[in-house]
């Protein structure tokens, strides 16, 4: 059976101290408080952008907030980290885990219950506490008597059972908080990708609008030359066809803009009826870090790795919990009782108290505890292998994301140079045509070349933005 060295795992968990939000310092049997994850520093709007905040203008039919105003990428990130539903779900999972930790902590605290029993009949009976009372008690109740009983129970020695159960719950809670941070990073990546997809669609729509203007100018020139008898009718028809084709591309691009805008609003978690004015901006270059720095950051800060490591620690504590089930369990108990004999006949009062220790040491259970221990150990080893596999995947993701980001950035720079060259080629083609040294087909080819160059630039720009978003995500950065 493959086993990971414990020292390696412990060292890895210790390296997570930078995530202060999920480090719980607790005594063995006292639950530590846990804060709800908040967006990390640097995710709020810059001061100059915060001076023009988005305005909420109500709710839509589905109850989602509607916004209007100017939207930048930074504003979209800020809005998405507030409204994205997956983040809210992650926070609720953290609350569930915190409640489970509090429940495990309560198992090691003293418990006091109060119960009353009244009965009539012809013979004394042994009565238990009312259903749901914890701890329970038994009392002998003569016929026609009323009894009031108070019971105190305090765990004295459990062989580490309660402590291991609490520690397992605390590590599960830390894993839940790490998953909430993972939801933050996933939301940030989704917003970035959707933003660049929308910018791509809008850029293609702009390219189509530019082409329509260029083709309409060529159509005007072709009509003028046809009226003068300088060109054949086929040239005029070709120009009309090019205008129609450009208009068709703009209609398709407009549809893609609507789709991309709806997907961005969905990633933000706001109403699709929100009315935004989008600000165009070139993507930022990839983070300037070495591959070793990116790998180290990813292995230490990736929330999914953090969650997997805490989950593994929780499984380790569950193994200790299963081992502790073989130990004796000792509880201190105190009981006080007040009883009125023959209550319905005005009988005398009777009462008293007792203190003592209760010891239980399970000796044979047919292999039930041994099976639980074996299951806990197997689950722990599964967690070790899953963590090792995830770490390997993360390193591969970092290397691949770095390569894509660098290639996309260089492709964008080359596409910019291609647009400059194509624009200059169109200018020269027009000058040659005005001088009578070329035919209109040369201008058509030059317009098509610039359209392709502009489209390539739009695609390369979006690809660079998406690649940067992926690199930030796989390295555990915002």
C-alpha positions in Angstrom: 0.0 0.0 0.0 1.4 3.4 -1.0 1.8 5.8 1.9 2.9 9.4 2.0 5.5 10.3 4.6 3.8 12.0 7.5 6.6 14.6 7.8 5.9 15.8 4.2 2.3 16.3 4.9 2.8 18.0 8.2 5.4 20.4 6.5 2.9 21.1 3.8 0.1 22.0 6.2 2.5 24.2 8.2 3.3 26.2 5.0 -0.4 27.3 4.9 0.0 29.7 7.8 -0.4 32.6 5.4 -4.1 31.8 5.2 -4.8 33.4 8.5 -8.5 33.2 8.0 -8.5 29.5 8.2 -6.0 28.9 11.0 -7.9 28.0 14.2 -6.1 28.0 17.5 -8.2 25.9 19.9 -7.8 24.1 23.1 -8.4 20.3 22.8 -12.1 20.4 23.7 -13.1 24.0 22.8 -14.3 25.0 19.4 -12.4 27.9 17.8 -14.3 30.7 16.1 -14.1 30.9 12.3 -14.7 33.9 10.2 -16.6 33.9 7.0 -14.2 34.3 4.1 -13.9 37.8 2.6 -12.5 39.0 -0.7 -8.7 39.3 -0.3 -7.1 42.8 -0.2 -6.7 44.3 -3.6 -10.0 43.1 -4.9 -11.9 46.3 -4.2 -12.3 49.0 -6.7 -9.4 51.5 -7.0 -10.2 54.9 -5.6 -10.6 56.7 -8.9 -13.1 54.0 -10.1 -14.9 53.9 -6.8 -15.8 57.6 -7.3 -18.2 56.4 -10.0 -19.9 53.4 -8.5 -22.5 51.3 -10.2 -26.1 52.0 -9.1 -28.6 49.3 -8.2 -32.0 50.1 -9.7 -34.1 47.3 -8.3 -34.7 43.6 -8.7 -35.8 41.6 -11.7 -38.6 39.0 -11.7 -36.2 36.3 -10.4 -35.2 38.5 -7.5 -31.6 39.2 -8.8 -30.3 42.8 -8.4 -30.4 45.1 -11.5 -27.5 47.5 -12.0 -26.7 50.3 -14.4 -23.6 52.4 -15.0 -20.1 52.2 -16.2 -18.4 48.8 -15.9 -14.7 48.1 -16.0 -12.9 44.8 -15.4 -12.0 45.9 -11.8 -15.6 46.9 -11.2 -16.9 43.6 -12.6 -14.6 41.6 -10.3 -15.7 43.7 -7.3 -19.4 43.2 -8.3 -19.0 39.5 -9.0 -17.3 38.7 -5.7 -20.3 40.3 -4.0 -23.2 38.9 -6.0 -21.9 35.5 -7.4 -24.2 32.8 -6.0 -21.4 30.1 -5.8 -19.6 32.3 -3.3 -22.8 32.5 -1.1 -23.1 28.7 -1.3 -19.4 28.3 -0.2 -20.1 30.6 2.8 -23.1 28.6 3.8 -21.1 25.4 3.6 -18.6 27.1 6.0 -21.5 27.8 8.4 -22.5 24.1 8.3 -19.0 23.0 9.1 -18.7 25.6 11.9 -21.9 24.2 13.4 -20.5 20.6 13.2 -17.4 21.8 15.0 -19.5 23.4 17.7 -21.4 20.2 18.1 -18.2 18.2 18.5 -16.9 20.6 21.1 -20.2 20.4 23.1 -19.7 16.6 23.4 -16.8 17.2 25.8 -18.6 19.7 28.1 -20.7 19.0 31.2 -24.3 18.3 30.6 -27.2 19.0 33.0 -30.8 17.8 32.5 -33.9 18.2 34.6 -36.9 15.9 34.3 -40.2 15.2 36.1 -42.3 12.1 36.2 -45.8 11.7 37.7 -47.7 8.4 37.7 -50.4 6.4 39.3 -51.1 2.7 39.6 -50.8 -0.3 41.9 -47.0 -1.1 41.8 -43.7 0.8 41.7 -42.1 1.1 38.2 -38.7 2.2 36.8 -39.2 5.3 34.6 -36.7 6.8 32.3 -36.3 10.5 31.4 -38.7 12.0 28.9 -37.7 11.4 25.3 -34.9 13.7 24.1 -33.5 14.6 27.5 -29.7 14.3 27.5 -28.3 12.8 29.7 -31.0 10.3 30.5 -31.7 8.9 33.9 -33.9 6.2 35.6 -36.0 6.6 38.6 -38.1 4.2 40.7 -41.5 5.8 41.1 -44.0 4.3 43.6 -47.7 4.5 42.6 -49.3 7.9 42.9 -45.9 9.7 43.3 -44.4 12.7 41.5 -40.6 12.8 41.0 -38.3 15.7 40.0 -34.8 14.6 39.0 -31.6 16.6 38.0 -28.6 14.8 36.5 -25.1 16.1 35.8 -22.7 14.3 33.6 -19.0 15.2 32.9 -16.6 13.3 30.7 -13.5 12.4 32.7 -11.5 10.1 30.3 -12.4 9.0 26.8 -9.1 7.8 25.5 -8.8 10.8 23.2 -12.2 10.0 21.5 -13.8 13.4 22.0 -10.6 15.3 21.4 -10.0 13.5 18.1 -13.6 14.0 17.1 -13.3 17.8 17.7 -10.0 18.0 15.9 -11.5 16.2 12.9 -14.4 18.6 12.9 -12.1 21.6 13.1 -10.0 20.4 10.1 -13.1 19.8 8.2 -14.2 23.3 9.0 -10.9 24.6 7.7 -11.3 22.6 4.5 -14.8 24.2 4.1 -13.3 27.7 4.4 -10.6 26.8 1.9 -13.4 25.6 -0.5 -15.1 29.0 0.1 -11.9 30.7 -1.0 -11.8 28.4 -4.0 -15.3 29.6 -4.9 -13.9 33.2 -4.8 -11.1 32.3 -7.1 -13.4 30.4 -9.5 -15.8 33.3 -9.5 -12.9 35.7 -10.3 -11.7 33.5 -13.2 -15.3 33.2 -14.5 -15.7 37.0 -14.5 -12.4 37.6 -16.2 -13.1 35.0 -18.9 -16.6 36.2 -19.5 -15.3 39.8 -19.6 -12.7 39.0 -22.3 -15.3 37.0 -24.2 -17.6 40.0 -24.3 -14.7 42.3 -25.3 -13.9 39.8 -28.1 -17.5 39.9 -29.4 -17.7 43.7 -29.2 -14.3 43.9 -31.1 -15.6 41.7 -33.9 -18.8 43.9 -34.1 -16.5 46.9 -34.4 -14.5 45.2 -37.1 -17.8 44.5 -39.0 -18.9 48.1 -38.6 -15.5 49.3 -39.9 -15.7 46.9 -42.9 -19.2 48.1 -43.7 -18.0 51.7 -43.9 -15.1 50.6 -46.1 -17.3 48.5 -48.4 -19.9 51.2 -48.7 -17.2 53.7 -49.8 -16.1 51.2 -52.4 -19.7 50.7 -53.5 -20.0 54.5 -53.9 -16.9 54.6 -56.0 -17.9 51.6 -58.1 -21.3 53.2 -58.8 -19.7 56.4 -59.8 -17.3 54.6 -62.2 -20.1 52.5 -63.6 -22.2 55.6 -64.3 -19.2 57.0 -66.2 -18.8 53.8 -68.1 -15.3 53.1 -66.7 -16.1 49.7 -65.1 -18.3 46.8 -66.0 -21.5 46.0 -64.1 -19.9 43.0 -62.5 -17.7 45.4 -60.5 -20.8 47.1 -59.1 -22.5 43.8 -58.3 -19.3 42.6 -56.5 -19.3 45.8 -54.4 -22.9 45.4 -53.5 -22.3 41.8 -52.5 -19.4 42.8 -50.3 -21.5 45.4 -48.5 -24.3 42.8 -47.9 -21.7 40.2 -46.6 -20.3 42.8 -44.2 -23.7 43.7 -42.9 -24.4 40.0 -42.3 -21.2 39.6 -40.4 -22.2 42.6 -38.2 -25.6 41.1 -37.5 -24.0 37.8 -36.4 -21.4 39.7 -34.3 -24.3 41.6 -32.6 -25.9 38.3 -31.7 -22.6 37.1 -30.2 -22.4 40.3 -28.2 -25.8 39.7 -26.7 -24.9 36.1 -25.8 -21.5 37.2 -24.3 -23.2 40.0 -22.3 -25.7 37.6 -20.8 -23.0 35.2 -19.8 -21.0 38.0 -18.2 -24.0 39.0 -16.2 -24.6 35.4 -15.2 -21.0 35.2 -14.0 -21.5 38.4 -12.0 -24.7 37.0 -10.4 -26.7 40.1 -11.4 -29.9 40.4 -13.4 -29.5 39.9 -17.2 -31.6 43.1 -17.5 -28.8 45.2 -16.0 -27.7 48.0 -18.3 -23.9 48.5 -18.4 -21.6 50.8 -20.3 -18.6 48.7 -20.9 -15.1 50.2 -20.9 -12.6 48.6 -23.3 -9.1 48.1 -22.2 -6.1 46.0 -23.3 -5.4 43.0 -21.1 -2.5 43.2 -18.7 0.7 41.2 -19.4 1.1 37.9 -17.5 2.7 38.1 -14.1 6.4 38.5 -14.3 7.4 35.5 -12.1 9.7 32.5 -12.7 8.4 29.1 -13.2 9.8 28.1 -9.8 8.0 31.0 -8.1 4.7 30.1 -9.8 5.0 26.5 -8.8 5.8 27.4 -5.2 2.9 29.8 -5.0 0.4 27.3 -6.5 1.4 24.5 -4.3 1.1 26.7 -1.2 -1.8 28.9 -2.0 -4.2 27.0 -4.3 -7.4 26.7 -2.2 -8.2 23.2 -3.6 -4.8 22.0 -2.4 -5.4 23.7 1.0 -8.8 22.1 1.3 -7.3 18.7 0.3 -4.6 19.0 3.0 -7.0 20.0 5.7 -9.4 17.1 4.6 -6.5 14.7 4.9 -5.7 16.0 8.4 -9.4 15.5 9.3 -9.2 11.9 8.1 -6.1 11.4 10.2 -8.0 12.5 13.3 -10.8 10.2 12.4 -8.3 7.3 12.5 -7.3 8.5 16.0 -11.0 8.6 16.9 -11.5 5.1 15.7 -8.5 3.9 17.8 -9.9 5.7 20.8 -13.0 3.6 20.7 -11.0 0.7 22.1 -10.2 2.7 25.3 -12.4 2.8 28.4 -14.8 5.7 28.7 -15.2 7.3 32.1 -17.8 9.8 33.1 -18.5 11.6 36.4 -22.1 11.8 37.3 -24.2 13.5 40.0 -27.9 13.1 40.5 -30.4 14.8 42.8 -34.0 13.8 43.2 -37.0 15.1 45.0 -40.1 13.0 45.2 -43.5 13.4 46.8 -44.9 10.1 47.9 -48.6 9.6 47.2 -48.9 13.0 45.7 -52.6 12.7 45.0 -53.2 11.7 48.6 -50.9 14.4 50.2 -48.1 11.9 51.1 -44.7 12.8 52.5 -41.7 14.2 50.6 -38.6 12.1 49.9 -35.3 13.0 48.2 -31.5 12.9 48.1 -28.5 12.9 45.9 -25.7 10.6 44.6 -22.3 11.2 43.0 -20.2 8.6 41.2 -18.2 7.4 38.3 -19.4 5.5 35.3 -16.9 3.3 33.5 -17.5 1.4 30.3 -14.8 -0.6 28.5 -16.0 -2.4 25.4 -14.3 -5.8 25.1 -16.0 -7.6 22.2 -18.3 -6.2 19.5 -18.0 -8.8 16.8 -15.4 -6.7 14.8 -17.5 -3.6 14.5 -14.8 -1.2 15.9 -12.1 -2.9 13.9 -14.0 -2.4 10.7 -14.5 1.3 11.5 -10.8 1.6 12.1 -9.9 -0.2 8.9 -12.3 2.1 6.9 -10.8 5.2 8.5 -7.3 4.1 7.6 -8.3 3.3 4.1 -10.0 6.7 3.7 -6.9 8.4 5.0 -4.7 6.6 2.4 -7.2 7.5 -0.3 -6.8 11.1 0.8 -3.0 10.9 0.6 -3.1 9.6 -3.0 -5.7 12.1 -4.0 -3.6 14.9 -2.6 -0.5 13.6 -4.4 -2.4 13.3 -7.7 -3.8 16.9 -7.3 -0.3 18.3 -6.6 1.0 16.7 -9.7 -2.0 18.1 -11.7 -1.4 21.5 -10.4 2.3 21.5 -11.4 1.2 20.5 -15.0 -1.5 23.2 -15.0 1.0 25.9 -14.0 3.5 24.9 -16.7 0.8 24.7 -19.4 -0.8 28.0 -18.3 2.5 29.8 -18.4 3.2 28.6 -21.9 -0.3 29.6 -23.1 -0.1 33.0 -21.5 3.3 33.8 -23.0 2.3 32.5 -26.4 -1.0 34.5 -26.4 0.8 37.7 -25.4 3.3 37.4 -28.2 0.5 36.5 -30.6 -1.3 39.7 -29.6 1.8 41.8 -30.2 2.2 40.1 -33.7 -1.4 40.7 -34.5 -1.0 44.4 -33.6 1.9 44.6 -36.1 -0.3 42.8 -38.7 -3.0 45.4 -38.4 -0.5 48.2 -38.9 0.8 46.5 -42.0 -2.6 45.7 -43.4 -3.8 49.3 -42.8 -0.8 50.6 -44.6 -1.5 48.2 -47.4 -5.0 49.5 -47.8 -3.8 53.1 -47.8 -1.4 52.3 -50.6 -4.0 50.4 -52.6 -6.3 53.3 -52.5 -3.6 55.7 -53.6 -2.7 53.4 -56.5 -6.4 53.2 -57.5 -6.7 57.0 -57.4 -3.7 57.2 -59.7 -5.2 54.8 -62.1 -2.6 52.2 -61.6 -4.8 49.4 -60.2 -8.3 48.0 -60.4 -10.9 48.0 -57.6 -10.2 44.3 -56.9 -6.9 45.3 -55.4 -8.7 47.5 -52.9 -11.2 44.7 -52.1 -8.3 42.4 -51.3 -6.7 45.1 -49.1 -10.0 45.6 -47.2 -10.3 41.9 -46.7 -6.7 41.7 -45.5 -7.3 44.4 -42.9 -10.5 42.8 -41.8 -8.7 39.5 -41.2 -5.9 41.4 -39.4 -8.4 43.2 -37.1 -10.3 40.0 -36.4 -7.1 38.2 -35.6 -6.1 41.0 -33.2 -9.5 40.8 -31.5 -9.1 37.0 -31.1 -5.5 37.3 -29.9 -6.4 40.0 -27.4 -9.2 37.9 -25.9 -7.0 34.9 -25.9 -4.3 36.8 -24.0 -6.9 38.0 -21.4 -8.3 34.5 -20.9 -4.8 33.0 -20.7 -3.9 35.5 -18.0 -7.0 34.8 -16.1 -6.2 31.0 -16.2 -2.6 31.6 -15.1 -3.8 33.7 -12.1 -6.2 30.9 -11.2 -3.8 28.0 -11.5 -1.1 29.7 -9.5 -3.5 30.6 -6.7 -3.4 34.4 -7.3 -6.2 36.9 -7.8 
